[in-house]
Amino acid sequence: MSHQNRTFIVSRADAIGDVVLTLPVAGVLRELYPQSRIIFLGSNYTQEIIRACKHVDAFLNWDELKEMEEAEQARALAATGADTIIHVLPMPAIAWLAKKAGIKLRIGTTNRAYHWYTCNKLVRLSRKKSHYHEAQLNLRLLTVLGAKPLYELAEIPCYYGLTKLSPLPADVAGLLDEGRFNLILHPKSRGNGREWGIDNFIRLVKMLPPEGFKIFVTGMPAERAALEPLLKACPTVTDLVGKLSLPQFLAFIARADGLLASGTGPLHVAAAVGIHALGLFPPLRPIHPERWAPLGPKAMVFSLEGPCKGCPGVHDCACMRDISPIKLKEYLLSISNRQ
């Protein structure tokens, strides 16, 4: 297969943060094979993120594909002309489908039994016990295509390519204040991560000088009830909960100065577009910062030192609650003074 005529499918049909940390796979493929066509197989929920990546030529919607009859699925996948698929997120249905579609090179990991039957290039890779970052592990799948075995954390951000953002409507752009540090607070995690707690966000807002910070609160419409205590206790914040479409939210993040959240998709978006991405993490494998920290030129992680306290879950995690708002305030004051 010539370098000029390669067509790759990068397969990862899950959440926003996972997808953002997979975009460097497309970036490295573009570097290795500049004339190639890169297709990203993802979910309907993440397609706006994927379409915003300059390295991706086409989006393939798994939510639509999986509703087709099996033979139609195979024909649709074969019609892409892909010669290679990289199973970044192992999914049995997609692995079997890629084989049925006749994709010549099918790359997976050794620790999925079905990959031994569906893939013809296997990479030894265990995520759960690894000491490497998720983005580094994703890139390791490209070693069979000529990529180096390990990309340093500092070099990965240049491969995001998250630059094809929609323009912000004038009324939304007008909310930003050039004279202050525009800080987005994204307190909830859709149940995907351990949370800092609304009380801590309230304490932080009340510590920050309003003349120096303009603060926005964001979240999904279904999270509004959980965020009401913050909105009521801090009337100076700007309520954007459920008010922005995903393309608008992406563009708004890129225009802000900083974003504070736990290990959620918006945190990784903030890191990818180069603003101050402040992440809150528990010291607990496999959700610890060494695996899931935001990667960007202005990314920063806050986590308690020492082992996890054995907290039961998202809504009651002392390891998260005990991260001091004072530390966040001091850090935000230091970076706002350098704006």
N, C-alpha and C positions, 0 to 999 in steps of 0.2 A: 504494500500500500504506500503510495507516494505521500510525502509530507503535504503536497499542495491539495490533495483530494480527500483528506481525512474528514470524517464527520463523527463527532463525539457526542454521546449522551451522558450527562452528569445526572445521576439519579439520587434525589433526596426529597422525599415528599413528607416533610414534617413541619415543625414550627419555625417562626421567623428567625429566632436567634441561631438555630441550627443551620438554617439556610444561609444566613449572613456569613457564618464561619465556614461555609462550603464554597462561597463565591471565589475565594483564592484558588480553588481547584480550576475554575474556568480561567482565572488570570494566568496561572502557570501553564495551562494548556495553550493559551494564546501566545505565551512567550516561546514555548517549545515548538509550536506548530502555527506560525503566524497566518498562514493561508487557510487554516482549517475552519470548519463550520462547527459551532458549539451549541448544542441543544440542552436545555435544562428541564428535566422531568420533575415537576414539583406539584404541590397541591394548589387548589384554587385560592386558598387563604394567603399563600405567599407569592402569588404570581406578580404582584406589583413590585415587590422587592427584586424578583428575578429580572423582570423587564427593565428595571433601572440600572442593571449592571451592563457596562459597555462591552464586556467580554462575551456576553451571551447573545447569540444570533436569533434564537427562537425558544419559545416556551411551549412545553408539552404538558397538558393538564391531566394529571393522574386521576383526579376525581371524575373527569369525563371518560377517560379511557377505561377505567375499571367497570363502568356501567355497560360497556359494550359486550356483545357475545364474544366468546374466546377467539374464534377464528377472525372476527373483525378486529379485535385487539391486535392480534399478530400482524394482520395486514396493515393496520395503521402504524404500528411501530416499524415494520419493514419499509413502509413508504417514506420514512424520514431519510432513508439512505445511509443510516448510521452504520459504520463499520466497527465501532467500539462503544461499549457502555461501561461506565464506572459506577459500581453500586456503593455509593458513599454511605447511604442508609440501607442496610440489608433488609430486604422485604421479599419473602418467598414468592409472592405472586408476580412481582416484577422480574425476579431472577428467572423463573420458569418462562415467562412471557418473552424475555430477551432471547432465550435459547430457541423457542418456537419461531420467533421472528427471523431467525437466521443471522443475527448479528455476529460477525466473525470473531471479534475479540471481546470477551466478557470478563471483567475484572471484579473479583470479590475477595473476601477474607477467608482464611483457613478455619476460623472458629464458628462458622455457620455450616452445619452438615449439608444443607441443600446446595450450598455453593460448590461442593465437590462434584455435584451432578449437573449443575447449571452453568458453571463458569469454567473457562479454560486457562485463566491466569489467576493464581491465588497469592495473596500477600498475607504473611503472618502478622496478625494485628489483633491485639486485645485491648479494648478501650477501658474497660472497667478497672483494671489493675494498673493501667499505664501511668507513668509519671509525666507524660507529655500532654500538651494542650490539645484540645479537640481539633483546632485548625491544623496543627502539625500532624495529627493522626490522619486527618482527611487527605492531606497532601502525600502521605506515605503511599497511598494507593496508586500514585502516579509514577512510582519508581520503575514499574515495568514499561513505562513509556518514555523513560529517559530522564525523569526528574531526580534530583538528588535525594538521598535518604532522609535528610533532616533540614528543615527550614527554620532558621532562628526566629524567635518571636518578633524581634524588631524589624525583620524584613517582610513579614507576612502582610502588614497593612497596605503595602504598595500594590498588592494583587487584588484588592477588593473590587475596584472599578465601579463603585456605586456613584455614578456621576450623571446618569440620564434621569434626573429628577424633574418632576412636573413643576411648572412655575406656580408660585403661591398666589392665590387671589389677593387683590389689593387690600381687602378688608382684613384678611388674616395677617398679611405681611405688616399691616399698619399696627398690629398689636405689639410688635417688637419695639423695644426702646433702645436706640443707639447710645443713649447716655448712661445706661445701666447694664449690669450683667444679667442677661436673659437666661433664667434657670428653669428647666422643665423638671417637675417632680412626677415620677410615674410609680406610685406606691404599690400597686397591685401586680400580680403575676399570672392571672388566669389559672391559678392553682399549680403552675409549673415550677415554682421555686419557693424557697422560704423567704418570708417577708419581714421587713424591719418593724412594722407596726405603725398604725396611723398616729398614735401618740408621739412617737419619735419624730415624725414629719412635722407635726404641729409644733413641737419644741424647737425644731430647727428653724422653721419659718419665723417664729417669734424672736429668735436670736439674731436673725439677719437684718441689717439696717435697710429699711425700705428705700432710702435714697440711693442705695448702691445696687439693689437687686430688684428686678421684675420677675415675679415667680408665676409659673403656669402649672396647673395640675391637669394631668391627662389620664385617660383610662378608657376602657370599653363601656358602652352604655349599660351593660349588666352590672358594672362595678360601681355605679353611681351611689347606690344606697350605702355601700361600705365607705365611700369617700365623702359622704355628706358631713360627718363630724369635722373633717379637715377643712372643708369649704366654709362651714359655719364658724369654726373657731378662728379662721384666718381670712377675714373678709377682704384683705388687700390682694389675695392671690387672684389670678385670672382663671376662670373655670373653662377648660376645654374638654371636659369629660364627654366623650361620645360626639363631639362637634366637628371633628375633622375626618375626612375620608383617609384611607391609608396613603394614597399618593400625597395628599396635603400634609399628613402627619410626617411623612418622610422628608418632604421639603422644609417643613417647619423646624424639624430637628436640625437639619443642615444649616439653617439660618440662625439658630439659637447659639448661645455661648456654652451651655453645659446642660447635662441631663443626669439626674440621680435616680437610680433604681436598683432593685436586686437583679439577679441573673436572668433578665428578660430580653425579648427581642429588641425593644427600643434601645436598651443599653448597648447592644452590639451594633445597632444602626448608628448610634451616636459616635461610637469608636470608629466605625468604618468611614463616616463622613468627616472625621477629624476634629470634632468638638470635644470639650471636656466630658468624658464619659466616666462617671463616678459609680462604681459598682459595690454593692453590699453583698457579702457572701459568708456562709457559715464554714467553719473549718472541718467539713465533713465530706469524705469520699462517698460517691463519685461526683458530688456537686460543689467541690471545693474550688477556689479561685485558680489553682494551678492548672485545672482542667478547663475552666469556663470563664476565666477573666476576660474582660473586653480588651481587644488588641487595637491600639491606635496611638498616634503621637501624643495625645493628651489624655490617655486613659489612666485611671487610678482605682485601686481596690482598697476597700476597708473590710477587715475581718478580724475577729478575735484571735489572739495567739493561743497556741496550745490545742489539746484535743477537744473534740465535740463533747458537749455535756449530756448527750443522749436524749436530745429533745424529741418529742413525738412527731412533729410535723410542721407544715406550713404555717398554721395559725397559732402555734404555741412553741416558739423556738427562742430559748434564752440566748443562744449563741448569736442570734441576729438582734434581738431586742437590746442586748448589752453593748452593742456598738454605740459609742457615745456620740450624741448629736454635737457635743462641743468639738470633737475632732473634725466632724464635717464642717462646722461653722468656721473653725480656724483655717481649714484647707481652702474653703470657698473664699474667705477673705483674702488669703494669700494670692490666689489665682486671679481674683477680680481686680486686685491692685496692679496686676501685670497686663491687664487688657489694653 
